[in-house]
Amino acid sequence: MTPEEIDGLIQALTVFTLAILVGIAVISKVPATLHTPLMSGANSIHGIVLVGAMLIALEATEPVSQLLSLVAVAFATMNVVGGYVVTDRMLQMFRKKPTAPKPAPEPEA
């Protein structure tokens, strides 16, 4: 590896490590009551990840890169769909349940 490649790798690993640390710091400060609204907003971010995975899949030429891009697209799709399913399920808990109509009084004989 050339020194430029090593410098690029170190920079990429530094950004990756900082992203992990910032993510942990932000997520650990979110109270449980805000999880559902934040999850709804995060689904749009997962959609961007899916688009990115599909763009990477377009550039894949070798079998290994094609397989990895297929896995990335599959996981991103599961993440998006699963996020919306869980969010919808959690929001259903707050909907009013339909009440059964009261039976009509029986006529006296």
N, C-alpha and C positions, 0 to 999 in steps of 0.2 A: 504494500500500500504506500502511496505517496504521502508526504506530509500534508498536502492539501486535503486528501481524502480522510486522513486521520482527524484533521481539524474539523471537517464537515461532520464526521461521525460524532465527535465529542460535542459539537454544537447541537446536533439532533438529539443526542442522549440528554444533554442539559435541558433542552426545551421539554422533552418528554418527562423528565423527572420533576421539573417545576410544575408542569401541568398536573401531574399526579398529586403533588403536595397541595397545590391550590384547590384542586377538586376535593380532596379530603377535608381541607379546612372549611370550604364553603358548605359541603354536604353535612358535615358534623354539626353545623350551627343551625340547621333547618329543623324547626319543631315538627312533630308528627302531624299536627293539624294542617300544615301547609303542604304536605306531601302530594296530595291529589292535585291541587291546582298547579304545582310546579311540574308534576309529571305530565300534565296535559301540555304545558308549554314545551317540555323537553321532547315530546313526540315530534315536533317540527325539526328539532336538531337531529333526531334520529333519521328523519327523512333526508336531511342533507347528507348524512353519513351514507345512506343507501345510494343516493345519486353519485357520491364520490366513489363508492365501491363499483357501481356500474361503469363509471368513466374509466376506472383502472382496468376493469374487465375488458374494455374495448382495446386497450393497449397490450393486453397479454398475448404473447406469441409462442412462448414455450409451454409445454404441457404442465410443468410444475406451477408456473405463474397463472395459467388458466384454472388449474384446480384451486389454488389459493384464492383467486378472485371469485370463483364460484362459491367457495365457503364464505368469503366476506359478504357477498351479496345475500346468501342464504341467512347468515346470522343477522345482518342488518334488516332484512325483511321480517324475520321473526321478532326482532326488537321493536320495530315499528308497529306491527300487528298486535303483538302482545301488550305493548304500552296502551294502545287504544282499547283493547279488550278489558284490561285491568281498570283503566280510567272509567270506562262506561259502567263496569260492574260496581265500582265504588260510588259513582254518581247515582246509580239506581237505589242505593241505600237511603238517599235523601228525598226520593220521590214519595208522594203520598200514595198509599195503597188504596185501590178502589174499594168502596164499601158496598156491601150487598144491600139491595133495597129491602126496606122493612116489609114483612108480609102484611097483606090486607087483613083487617079484622074479619073473622068469620061471622056470617049472619046468625043471629039466634033463632032457634026453631021453636 
